Every structure is written in structure tokens, then in C-alpha cells.
Amino acid sequence: MAPPDLISLALLSLCLLVLVVEPHRAYGSSRGSLGLNNGAAASAVNGICATSVTIHGYKCEEHEVKTQDGYVLNMQRLPEGRIDGSGNTGNKKQPILIQHGVLVDGMTWFLNSPEQNLPMILADKGFDVWIANTRGTRFCRKHVSLDPGQPEFWNWSWDELVSYDLPAVFDFVFSQTEQKIHYIGHSLGTLIGLASFSEGHQENTLKSAAFLSPIAYLSHMNTALGVVAARAFVGEITTLFGVAEFNPKGQQASIFLKSLCNYPGVDCYDLLNSLTGKNCCLNSSTVDLFIKNEPQSTATKNMVHLAQTVRDGVIAKYNYGRPDYNLMHYGEAKPPIYNISNIPHDLPIFISYGGQDALSDVRDVQLLLDGLKFHDVDNLMIQYIKDYAHADFIMGINAKDIVFNQIVQFFKNQL
């Protein structure tokens, strides 16, 4: 069994299963209260803007958005950079929406210095940058009638992020900018983007999409801990947690993870690399600070759904485990498939993936590309980075030169 101090590390690393990473520094101790305000700019003394953006000299706005099923989502907007890199004085700036992964929030995009953070790079290049935060994260624990202490608040999976969260933030950004939107997703942010676009939810508001370390398919995920965790979430985890909050800091999660560390082949002493792949380009001090931070809650049902994606090898809606239950929800015995080939063939798409990524395995990315085989060749840009693993796409010290500059150019080509 792993020693106690490694259990907390394991919990943090578990969030990388579909991941992005928690911020390496906390600037505020609490958050100012926000009221539902129809999307008007909100005041947050210790929110993401105040703690991670304005302190670096950038303008930043806090917004709230209500989903059709009643969740209140927090968003940030960087309307301009410290440097005017647009070259289009007087013209409207192109909006970009950036979506994080699971068990973290929008602060994950602000891990490094302003010169190395993707949102600030995009703002300095003249784009209107919007940061999305999904339900259940620290600043999105509000609902019009439910409380986070109620199990019903957590009765959702990534299906609801596809059907409600993403459409809500897209519609809001479009209403504010009156322009079609460029989308960026990393890890889980790629899955919900691909699924949502395949359903046609953003057909009238989406301009182009960039997917970093995509995890549409997960059947070739080649880490012992990830595979064991996925099997456990499909099985006994629902009995342990029920339909409720999955809090990685809680006692039940610690017990669960301790059991995983006892499985043969699971190395709880080098979890970051063993779960995400051997990241080539991380700053050791950033990793140290990451380990000291705690991951955030999500719905247990969401983790189960992700585990089903690993087990079943398809991109499908949540499986309720019984044909009659699925029939009640979907009108058919098996959950419907998200058909990636339904994504409009003329949508400009940029995909970047790494050769060392243990979560977004090269073989699984190839399955995604096979699903896009009828996509217009001129509208599909693929970048393969041999030495990159999952976390390099967010925390890599050379990500600006290798990945982010490519994204900037891709978006500028769509103007």
C-alpha cells in the first residue's frame, strides 16, 4: 500500500485521467458572492480574474450564464491584451472560447507566466478570449433551485456538458460579440466539443475548433492505474458514492484510491508520468506546486461515464446499466452513439496530439481521425509532437513555440 502522503498525490494525479491541471498558485483565500444577473459582468474579489489575470495587467471581466437545466456557470473574458497585436484597429476582435477538462476549472489555463499562458497569448494577439467553467467546479456550484448538498445537484455526466453547458456559453458569447466563435478544448474539453458539434448544437455560432490532446476514444489508454480506475468506476464506485458529488479530497475517495494502489502493476510512486505518459517539458517547480494543490469535485456519474468510454471503446451517451432504463431515457436498449462524422465537413479543425501521451494514445487519435476521413482536407490541420505527453499541452515550457503559436496562426487563417 502506498504511504499516506502519496495518497494525496495519487488523488491529484487521478484528475489527469481526463485532465487538465489545477493552478500552481492561489492568490485569494475566498470568493466574493455572485448573484444571477443574466450574464452581466459580475464582481468577484477573489475570482479567477482578480487572482490570476488582472494582477498581470490584463483587463478581465467576470460573467455568469444560466443553462437550460438551471445551473449557473461562471465565465471570464479577456477583451484585450497588454499588447495590441490585432493589427485591426477599429475592427471587432474574433471571440475564442476555451474549455478546460475534468476536476479543475478555468484557472488551469493560467499555470505559467503571462508570456506562456494560452489565454494571455491569444489576448495579446488581438483576440477576444472567453474562459468557460463547467458545473460543479468551485465557482459554478449554483443552481436556480438545487444546492450542492443535494444529490440531485450531481445527477449529471458529460452528456449534460454537451447538451447544456457548452450551448449556454456559446450562446452567451455569441450574444455579447455577435460573431461566430473559435473553440479550444483540451482533454475532456475535446470530448464534449466533438460530441456537441456532432449533434449540431453550435452549428450557427461555431467558426473553427482546436483540439489539444483529444480523448474522444480511450480504449488504448495504456497506464495500469488509469485502466484499473476505469474498471472500478464502472463497477463498485457507484455503490460506494451513489449519485452524488465525487470529492477527490474526501474520505471515501481516499479509501477508493488506496484500494487501487494495491493492484499489480499500479505504481503509486510516479503517478504523474505513469498516468499521463512521460511529459517531456514540464518545469519541476510548477509540478511541485501542482502536487501541493487539491483537485476539485465533479459528479460521480460523470466519472462513471468517462470510465464507460474507456471500457466500451465508443463515444456514446451515458449507459444506465439496464436495457429497460436505457429504453426509458433514450427509447432504445443501448445508449445512442455520438457520430463524429456528422461534424460539418467544412468546419476548420486543428488537432494536436503527442507521441508519449498515455491517455490520448496515438492509436485512439487515429480512430478519431478515421471518423473524420470525409472531412475537407483543406479544413483539417493535424500536428503530431513526438515527445509530448498529456500535461505538456498545458504546462509545457515550450508549448508557446510548439503548439500555441500554431493555434494563433490557425485562427488567423480563418479571418
C-alpha positions in Angstrom: 0.0 0.0 0.0 1.2 3.5 -0.8 2.2 5.7 2.2 -0.3 8.4 3.2 1.5 11.3 1.6 1.3 9.5 -1.7 -2.4 9.1 -1.4 -3.0 12.8 -1.9 -0.6 12.8 -4.8 -2.5 9.9 -6.3 -5.7 11.8 -6.0 -4.2 14.7 -7.8 -2.8 12.5 -10.5 -6.2 10.8 -10.9 -7.6 14.1 -12.1 -5.3 13.8 -15.0 -7.3 10.8 -16.2 -9.2 13.3 -18.3 -7.5 16.3 -17.1 -6.1 19.5 -17.2 -4.2 20.6 -14.2 -5.0 22.7 -11.1 -3.4 26.1 -10.9 0.0 26.2 -9.3 -0.6 29.3 -7.2 -3.6 30.5 -5.2 -3.8 34.3 -4.9 -7.0 34.6 -3.0 -8.4 32.9 0.1 -12.1 33.2 -0.8 -14.5 34.4 -3.5 -16.9 37.3 -3.5 -20.5 36.5 -3.8 -22.2 36.4 -7.2 -25.9 36.8 -7.9 -27.6 35.6 -11.1 -27.5 38.5 -13.3 -28.5 37.5 -16.8 -24.9 37.4 -17.9 -24.0 40.9 -16.8 -20.4 41.5 -15.5 -20.0 40.1 -12.0 -17.9 41.3 -9.2 -15.6 38.7 -7.8 -12.9 39.9 -5.4 -11.1 36.6 -5.3 -12.3 35.1 -8.5 -10.2 34.0 -11.5 -9.9 37.5 -12.9 -8.7 39.0 -9.7 -6.3 36.2 -8.6 -4.8 35.2 -12.0 -5.4 37.8 -14.7 -5.7 41.5 -13.6 -2.6 41.2 -11.4 -0.6 40.8 -14.6 -2.0 44.0 -16.2 -4.8 42.4 -18.3 -8.4 43.6 -18.4 -10.7 40.8 -17.2 -14.5 40.5 -16.7 -16.5 38.0 -14.7 -19.8 36.8 -16.1 -22.5 34.4 -15.1 -24.5 32.2 -17.5 -27.6 30.1 -16.8 -28.0 26.7 -18.5 -31.4 25.5 -19.6 -31.4 22.9 -16.8 -30.8 25.6 -14.2 -27.0 25.6 -13.4 -25.3 28.9 -13.1 -21.9 28.9 -14.8 -19.0 31.4 -14.2 -17.0 32.7 -17.2 -14.1 35.1 -17.6 -13.4 37.4 -20.5 -10.1 38.9 -21.6 -11.3 41.5 -24.1 -7.9 42.7 -25.0 -4.2 42.1 -24.2 -1.5 44.1 -22.7 -0.1 44.4 -26.2 -2.3 45.3 -29.1 -1.4 42.5 -31.5 -4.5 42.6 -33.6 -3.3 44.9 -36.3 -7.0 45.7 -36.9 -7.7 48.9 -35.1 -11.4 49.7 -35.1 -12.5 46.2 -36.2 -14.3 43.7 -34.0 -12.0 41.1 -32.4 -12.6 37.5 -33.1 -14.0 35.7 -30.0 -12.3 32.5 -28.7 -13.9 30.1 -26.2 -11.5 28.0 -24.1 -12.8 24.8 -22.3 -10.9 23.0 -19.5 -11.0 19.3 -18.5 -12.4 17.5 -15.5 -11.8 18.1 -11.8 -10.4 21.5 -12.5 -11.7 24.9 -13.8 -10.6 27.8 -15.9 -7.7 28.7 -13.7 -5.9 25.7 -15.3 -5.1 27.9 -18.3 -3.1 30.2 -16.1 -0.4 27.9 -14.7 2.7 29.7 -16.0 3.8 33.2 -16.7 1.6 35.5 -18.8 4.1 35.0 -21.7 3.4 31.2 -21.5 -0.3 31.1 -20.8 -2.5 30.4 -23.8 -5.4 32.9 -23.0 -3.0 35.8 -22.5 -1.1 34.9 -25.6 -4.3 35.0 -27.6 -5.4 38.3 -26.0 -2.0 39.8 -26.8 -2.5 38.6 -30.4 -5.8 40.6 -30.7 -8.4 38.0 -29.9 -11.4 38.4 -27.6 -10.8 35.5 -25.1 -13.5 33.8 -23.1 -12.8 31.1 -20.4 -15.5 28.5 -19.7 -16.1 26.8 -16.3 -18.2 23.7 -16.0 -20.9 22.9 -13.4 -19.6 21.6 -10.1 -16.3 23.5 -10.1 -15.5 25.9 -7.4 -17.2 29.0 -8.9 -20.1 27.0 -10.6 -21.8 25.5 -7.6 -25.1 27.4 -8.0 -28.4 26.3 -9.4 -31.8 28.0 -9.6 -33.4 25.5 -7.2 -30.8 22.9 -6.1 -28.0 23.1 -3.6 -24.6 21.2 -3.9 -25.5 19.4 -0.7 -28.4 17.7 -2.6 -27.7 14.5 -4.6 -29.9 15.9 -7.4 -27.3 18.7 -8.0 -24.8 16.0 -9.1 -27.1 13.9 -11.3 -25.3 14.6 -14.5 -22.4 13.3 -16.7 -20.6 14.8 -19.6 -23.8 14.3 -21.6 -25.1 17.4 -19.8 -21.9 19.3 -20.6 -22.6 18.5 -24.2 -26.3 19.3 -24.2 -26.5 22.2 -21.7 -23.2 23.8 -20.6 -21.5 24.2 -23.9 -24.5 25.5 -25.8 -25.2 28.0 -22.9 -21.7 29.5 -23.0 -21.6 29.5 -26.8 -24.9 31.3 -27.0 -23.8 33.9 -24.4 -20.5 34.7 -26.1 -22.3 35.0 -29.4 -24.9 37.3 -27.9 -22.2 39.5 -26.5 -19.9 39.6 -29.6 -22.4 39.0 -32.5 -19.7 36.9 -34.1 -19.0 33.2 -34.7 -16.7 31.7 -32.2 -13.3 29.8 -32.3 -13.2 26.9 -29.8 -10.3 25.4 -27.9 -10.6 22.3 -25.8 -8.0 20.2 -24.0 -8.7 16.6 -23.0 -12.3 16.4 -21.7 -12.8 19.7 -23.4 -12.2 18.0 -26.7 -14.6 15.2 -26.0 -17.5 17.4 -25.1 -16.7 19.7 -28.1 -16.6 16.8 -30.6 -19.8 15.3 -29.2 -21.6 18.6 -29.1 -20.6 19.6 -32.6 -21.6 16.2 -33.9 -25.1 16.9 -32.5 -25.3 20.2 -34.3 -25.7 22.3 -31.1 -23.3 25.1 -32.2 -23.9 24.9 -36.0 -24.8 28.6 -36.2 -22.2 30.0 -33.7 -19.1 27.9 -34.3 -16.4 29.2 -36.6 -13.5 26.8 -36.1 -12.2 24.4 -33.4 -8.8 23.4 -32.0 -8.5 20.1 -30.1 -5.4 19.6 -27.8 -4.6 16.0 -26.7 -8.0 14.7 -27.8 -9.7 11.9 -25.8 -12.6 11.0 -28.0 -11.6 7.4 -27.8 -9.9 5.9 -24.8 -9.7 2.1 -25.5 -5.9 2.1 -25.9 -5.2 4.1 -22.7 -2.0 2.2 -21.6 -1.5 3.1 -18.0 -2.2 0.5 -15.3 -3.7 3.0 -12.9 -5.9 4.5 -15.5 -7.2 1.1 -16.6 -7.8 -0.1 -13.1 -9.5 3.2 -12.1 -11.8 3.0 -15.2 -12.8 -0.6 -14.4 -13.5 0.4 -10.7 -15.6 3.4 -11.7 -17.8 1.3 -13.9 -18.3 -1.2 -11.1 -18.1 -0.7 -7.3 -17.6 3.1 -7.4 -21.4 3.7 -7.9 -22.1 1.6 -4.8 -19.5 3.5 -2.8 -20.5 7.0 -3.8 -24.0 6.7 -5.3 -25.4 9.5 -7.5 -23.6 12.4 -5.7 -20.5 14.5 -5.6 -17.2 12.9 -6.3 -14.9 14.9 -4.0 -11.2 13.8 -4.5 -10.4 15.3 -1.1 -13.0 13.3 0.7 -12.5 10.2 2.9 -14.4 7.8 0.5 -12.2 8.8 -2.4 -9.0 8.2 -0.3 -10.3 4.7 0.6 -11.1 4.1 -3.1 -7.6 5.2 -4.2 -5.8 3.1 -1.6 -7.5 0.1 -3.0 -6.3 1.0 -6.5 -2.7 1.3 -5.3 -2.8 -2.4 -4.2 -3.4 -3.6 -7.8 -0.5 -5.4 -9.6 1.3 -3.0 -12.0 0.0 0.2 -10.4 2.9 2.4 -9.4 1.7 5.0 -6.8 5.2 6.4 -6.6 5.4 8.0 -10.0 1.8 8.8 -10.7 2.1 11.9 -12.9 4.1 10.2 -15.6 2.7 6.8 -15.1 -0.8 8.1 -15.7 -0.3 10.8 -18.3 2.8 9.5 -20.1 6.3 10.8 -19.8 5.9 14.5 -20.1 9.0 16.0 -21.7 8.8 19.6 -21.0 7.4 20.5 -17.5 9.0 22.9 -15.1 9.8 21.0 -12.0 8.8 23.8 -9.7 5.4 24.0 -11.5 4.9 20.3 -10.9 5.8 20.6 -7.3 3.3 23.4 -6.9 0.7 21.4 -8.7 1.1 18.5 -6.3 0.5 20.8 -3.4 -2.9 21.9 -4.8 -6.0 19.8 -4.4 -8.3 18.8 -7.3 -12.0 19.8 -7.4 -15.2 17.9 -7.3 -17.2 16.6 -10.2 -20.2 14.3 -10.4 -19.6 10.6 -9.7 -21.9 9.9 -12.6 -19.5 11.9 -14.8 -16.6 9.7 -13.7 -18.6 6.6 -14.4 -19.5 7.9 -17.9 -15.8 8.5 -18.7 -15.0 5.0 -17.4 -17.7 3.6 -19.8 -15.9 5.4 -22.6 -12.7 3.6 -21.7 -14.4 0.2 -21.4 -16.7 0.3 -24.4 -14.4 1.9 -26.9 -17.2 4.1 -28.4 -18.4 7.7 -27.9 -21.8 7.1 -26.5 -24.3 8.7 -24.1 -24.4 7.5 -20.5 -25.3 3.8 -20.1 -27.8 3.3 -17.3 -26.7 -0.4 -17.0 -30.0 -2.0 -17.8 -31.8 -2.1 -21.2 -35.1 -1.0 -19.6 -33.5 2.0 -18.0 -31.8 3.0 -21.3 -35.2 2.4 -23.1 -36.8 4.8 -20.6 -34.2 7.5 -21.2 -33.4 7.1 -24.9 -36.2 5.0 -26.4 -33.7 2.2 -27.2 -32.0 -0.5 -25.3 -28.4 0.8 -25.8 -27.2 4.4 -25.4 -27.1 6.3 -28.7 -23.7 6.9 -30.3 -22.2 10.3 -30.9 -21.4 10.2 -34.6 -18.3 12.2 -35.1 -18.6 12.0 -38.9 -21.7 14.3 -38.5 -19.4 17.2 -37.7 -19.8 19.6 -40.7 -17.1 18.6 -43.2 -16.2 22.2 -43.9 -15.6 23.2 -40.3 -11.9 24.3 -39.9 -10.4 21.9 -37.3 -6.9 21.8 -35.7 -5.8 18.7 -33.8 -2.6 18.4 -31.8 -1.5 15.2 -30.1 1.6 13.7 -28.6 3.6 10.5 -29.1 4.1 10.0 -25.4 0.6 10.6 -24.3 -0.7 7.6 -22.3 -4.3 9.0 -22.2 -4.7 10.3 -25.7 -2.9 7.3 -27.2 -1.8 7.6 -30.8 -4.0 4.6 -31.8 -7.0 6.3 -30.3 -6.3 9.5 -32.1 -6.1 7.6 -35.3 -9.6 6.2 -34.6 -10.8 9.9 -34.2 -9.1 10.8 -37.5 -10.8 7.8 -39.2 -14.1 9.3 -38.0 -13.1 12.5 -39.8 -11.9 10.8 -43.0 -14.6 12.5 -45.1 -13.7 15.9 -43.7 -12.5 18.5 -46.2 -8.7 18.1 -46.4 -8.2 21.8 -46.6 -10.1 22.3 -43.4 -8.3 19.7 -41.3 -4.8 20.5 -39.8 -3.0 17.8 -37.8 0.0 18.4 -35.6 1.9 15.4 -34.1 4.5 16.1 -31.4 6.6 13.1 -30.9 7.9 14.0 -27.4 4.7 15.4 -25.9 2.5 13.8 -23.3 -0.8 14.9 -21.9 0.3 17.6 -19.5 2.8 19.2 -21.9 0.0 20.7 -23.9 -0.9 22.9 -20.9 2.2 23.2 -18.7 5.0 22.6 -21.3 7.7 25.3 -21.1 7.9 25.2 -24.9 4.2 24.9 -25.6 4.1 28.5 -26.8 6.6 27.9 -29.5 5.4 24.4 -30.5 1.6 24.5 -30.0 0.2 27.9 -29.1 1.8 29.8 -32.0 0.3 27.2 -34.3 -3.1 27.8 -32.9 -2.8 31.5 -33.3 -1.9 31.1 -36.9 -4.7 28.6 -37.5 -7.3 31.0 -36.1 -5.8 34.0 -38.1 -6.1 31.9 -41.3 -9.9 31.8 -40.6 -10.3 35.6 -40.6 
